[in-house]
Amino acid sequence: MKTEECLQRIGDDLWFTEIDRNNLKIYYRIKEVVYRENSPLQEIIVLDSYDFGRMLVLDDAVQTTSGDGYIYNEMISHVPLNIHPSPKNVLIIGGGDCGVAREVSKYSNVERIDMVEIDEMVVRTSLKYLPEVSGGKPDPRVNFIFQDGTCYVKEKRDYLYDVIIIDSSDPVGPAVKLFELDFYKDVYDNLCKDGLMVCQSESPIFYTEIFTKIYKNLSSLFPIVKPYMATVPTYPGGFWTFTIGSKKYFDVNPGKFDKETKYVNREIIESCFALPNFVKEELGIINYEN
């Protein structure tokens, strides 16, 4: 759907329409268009909405908002960083809104934060127009690398990562490669012998096939695979999953969590791995006898 059709004035009001899988329409009433530009890869828009504040929209799809973006960014960051006992090197693939980098920067023991984002304009736009998400100014430890994440993990370096966070958009266009087994194999090879990774693994209701494929692919590589969940209101259905693949560690350590956050706390870190029965059925891990 063209942006001109997604962004329309109805009466005295401006509305943005997001269409998911041609099955679901989500309407947002908009105060104003803050920023709009085309990068070499995609159209980038920042909208100021009534309910969610400023929104980052890429090719007509909402990526994050100042109203609820902290939920996603905190969940994909703090949970894995509280499973690994002492992460030093962290790689973020994607994450152009800089929200994940902002959360990872809260850990003083992390020495290196490499952030690989394919579209430099998304980063610059987020830092300037979405400070509630990005923080406005990156931590000095954040090393921006503007290239394709699938190519980056194929390169050889003189160091490996303790934690890799894959903050990808939906599996459409170039992002499709970030959901494939070959990519996860390269991610595995970039991890230390006790490293772990996490990815956003879509809605278990609307994207069941993708969710289960991610679980299956990671299970073929990692001895420990653990999905967990959160509610993110602006994502289709609001019910969202993340999946961890770990070479060694699997216990959460909620007692040590002491970061300043809006969503994540010790109770959330401990309880987010509790899965509904229908999700366990999708993954083939339910046992009704227990």
C-alpha positions in Angstrom: 0.0 0.0 0.0 1.4 3.4 -1.0 2.1 5.9 1.8 -0.4 8.3 0.2 -3.1 5.7 0.9 -1.8 4.8 4.4 -1.7 8.4 5.5 -5.0 10.1 4.8 -7.0 13.0 6.1 -10.5 12.0 7.1 -12.6 15.1 7.9 -10.5 17.2 10.2 -8.2 14.4 11.3 -5.1 12.8 9.8 -5.0 9.0 10.1 -2.2 6.5 9.5 -3.2 2.9 8.5 -1.0 -0.1 9.0 -1.9 -3.2 7.1 -0.7 -6.6 8.4 -0.8 -9.6 6.0 -3.7 -8.0 4.1 -5.9 -9.3 7.0 -5.6 -6.7 9.6 -5.8 -2.9 9.6 -4.7 -0.8 12.5 -5.6 2.9 12.5 -3.7 5.7 14.3 -4.9 9.3 14.6 -1.9 11.5 13.9 -1.1 15.0 15.1 1.5 15.7 12.5 4.2 14.3 10.1 7.4 15.2 11.9 9.8 13.8 9.3 9.6 12.1 5.9 12.4 11.0 3.6 13.5 8.2 1.4 16.8 6.5 2.1 18.5 4.3 -0.6 16.7 1.3 1.0 13.2 2.5 2.2 10.9 5.3 3.1 11.4 6.6 6.6 8.6 8.5 8.4 8.3 9.9 11.9 4.7 10.6 12.9 3.4 12.2 16.1 0.4 10.2 17.2 -2.2 10.9 19.9 -2.0 7.6 21.8 1.6 6.5 21.3 3.6 9.7 20.8 6.2 9.7 18.0 6.3 6.7 15.8 9.0 5.4 13.5 7.5 4.0 10.3 9.5 2.2 7.7 7.8 1.4 4.4 4.4 1.9 5.9 5.0 -0.4 8.9 5.3 0.9 12.5 8.7 -0.1 14.0 8.6 1.5 17.4 7.0 4.3 19.3 7.9 6.6 22.2 4.7 5.3 23.9 5.5 1.6 24.1 8.9 1.0 22.4 10.6 0.6 25.8 8.7 -2.7 26.3 10.3 -4.4 23.3 13.7 -2.9 23.8 13.9 -3.7 27.4 12.7 -7.3 26.9 15.1 -8.2 24.1 18.0 -6.7 26.0 17.7 -7.2 29.7 16.5 -10.8 29.7 19.6 -12.3 27.8 21.9 -9.9 29.7 20.6 -11.4 32.9 21.2 -15.0 31.8 24.8 -14.5 30.8 26.7 -14.0 34.0 29.4 -11.6 32.7 28.9 -10.3 29.1 31.7 -8.2 27.8 31.2 -8.1 24.0 27.7 -7.5 22.7 26.6 -7.5 19.1 23.3 -5.9 18.0 22.1 -6.7 14.5 19.5 -4.3 13.3 18.1 -2.0 16.0 18.2 1.1 13.9 16.0 3.0 16.4 18.9 2.7 18.9 16.6 1.6 21.7 18.4 -1.8 22.2 21.8 0.0 22.3 20.5 2.3 24.9 19.4 -0.6 27.1 22.6 -2.5 26.7 24.6 0.6 27.6 23.1 0.4 31.1 25.5 -2.5 31.9 28.9 -1.1 33.0 30.6 -4.5 32.6 29.9 -4.5 28.9 33.0 -3.2 27.2 32.1 -3.4 23.5 28.7 -2.8 21.8 28.9 -3.3 18.0 25.6 -2.3 16.3 25.2 -3.5 12.7 22.4 -1.6 10.9 21.9 -1.7 7.2 20.3 1.8 6.9 22.4 4.6 8.4 19.5 7.1 7.8 17.3 5.2 10.2 19.9 5.6 13.0 20.3 9.3 12.3 16.6 9.9 12.1 16.0 8.1 15.4 18.7 9.9 17.3 17.3 13.2 16.2 13.6 12.7 16.1 12.9 9.9 18.6 15.0 10.7 21.7 12.5 8.9 23.9 13.5 5.7 22.2 17.1 6.2 21.2 18.2 8.3 24.1 19.3 11.0 21.7 23.0 10.5 22.2 24.7 7.1 21.9 27.0 5.7 24.6 30.7 6.0 23.7 31.0 2.2 23.7 28.5 1.9 20.8 30.3 1.2 17.6 28.0 1.8 14.6 28.6 -0.5 11.6 26.5 0.3 8.6 26.2 -2.8 6.6 24.1 -5.9 6.0 24.1 -8.0 9.2 24.1 -11.3 7.2 27.4 -10.2 5.6 28.9 -9.0 8.9 28.5 -12.3 10.7 30.3 -14.1 7.8 33.5 -12.0 8.4 36.3 -13.2 10.6 37.4 -11.1 13.6 40.0 -11.5 16.3 37.2 -11.6 19.0 33.9 -13.3 19.6 30.7 -12.1 21.3 29.2 -13.1 24.6 25.7 -12.0 23.6 24.2 -11.3 20.1 20.8 -9.5 19.9 19.0 -9.7 16.6 16.6 -6.8 16.5 15.1 -7.4 13.1 12.0 -6.1 11.4 9.4 -8.5 10.1 10.6 -11.1 7.5 9.9 -9.0 4.5 12.4 -7.9 1.8 16.1 -7.9 3.0 15.1 -8.9 6.5 14.0 -12.4 5.3 17.7 -13.5 5.5 17.7 -12.7 9.2 15.3 -15.6 9.8 17.1 -18.3 7.9 19.1 -21.3 9.2 22.3 -20.2 7.4 22.2 -16.9 9.2 21.8 -18.5 12.6 24.7 -20.8 11.8 26.9 -17.7 11.3 25.6 -16.1 14.5 26.5 -19.3 16.4 30.0 -19.2 15.0 30.3 -15.5 16.2 29.6 -16.5 19.8 32.0 -17.5 22.5 31.9 -21.0 23.7 29.5 -19.9 26.5 27.7 -17.3 24.4 24.0 -16.8 23.7 21.8 -15.0 21.3 18.3 -13.7 21.2 15.9 -12.7 18.4 12.4 -11.3 18.1 10.4 -14.3 17.0 7.1 -12.7 16.0 3.5 -13.2 17.1 2.6 -16.8 18.0 -1.0 -16.1 16.8 -0.5 -14.3 13.5 3.0 -15.6 12.6 2.9 -19.2 13.9 4.8 -20.6 11.1 7.7 -18.2 11.5 7.7 -18.5 15.3 7.9 -22.3 15.1 10.5 -22.2 12.3 12.8 -20.0 14.4 12.5 -22.4 17.4 13.2 -25.4 15.1 16.2 -23.7 13.5 17.8 -22.6 16.8 17.1 -26.0 18.3 19.2 -27.6 15.6 22.2 -25.5 16.6 22.0 -24.7 20.4 21.6 -27.1 23.2 19.4 -24.6 25.1 16.5 -22.8 23.3 14.0 -20.8 25.4 11.2 -18.7 24.1 9.7 -15.9 26.2 6.9 -13.4 25.8 5.8 -9.8 26.3 2.9 -7.6 25.4 3.7 -4.8 22.9 0.5 -2.8 22.1 1.6 -1.5 18.7 2.6 -4.8 17.3 -0.2 -6.8 15.5 -2.2 -8.6 18.2 0.0 -7.2 20.9 1.2 -10.6 21.9 4.9 -11.0 21.0 7.7 -13.5 21.4 11.5 -13.6 21.7 13.7 -16.7 21.5 17.0 -17.3 23.2 19.6 -19.8 21.8 22.3 -20.5 24.4 25.5 -22.6 24.3 25.7 -23.0 28.1 23.6 -20.7 30.3 19.9 -21.0 30.9 19.1 -19.8 34.4 17.8 -16.3 34.8 19.2 -14.2 37.7 16.5 -11.8 38.7 18.1 -11.2 42.0 21.0 -9.2 40.4 18.8 -7.0 38.3 19.2 -3.4 39.3 18.7 -1.3 36.2 16.4 1.7 35.8 13.6 0.5 33.5 9.9 1.2 32.8 8.8 -2.4 32.1 11.3 -5.0 33.0 11.8 -5.9 36.7 12.9 -9.0 38.7 9.4 -10.5 38.5 9.1 -10.1 34.7 12.6 -11.6 34.1 11.6 -14.7 36.1 8.0 -15.1 34.8 8.4 -14.2 31.1 9.4 -17.8 30.2 6.1 -19.2 31.4 4.3 -20.2 28.1 0.6 -20.7 27.4 -0.4 -24.2 26.5 -1.2 -23.3 22.9 2.3 -21.9 22.4 3.8 -25.1 23.9 1.6 -27.1 21.4 2.9 -25.0 18.5 6.5 -25.8 19.6 5.7 -29.5 20.4 6.9 -29.2 24.0 3.7 -29.7 25.9 3.2 -32.8 28.2 -0.4 -33.0 29.5 0.7 -35.7 31.9 2.7 -33.3 34.1 
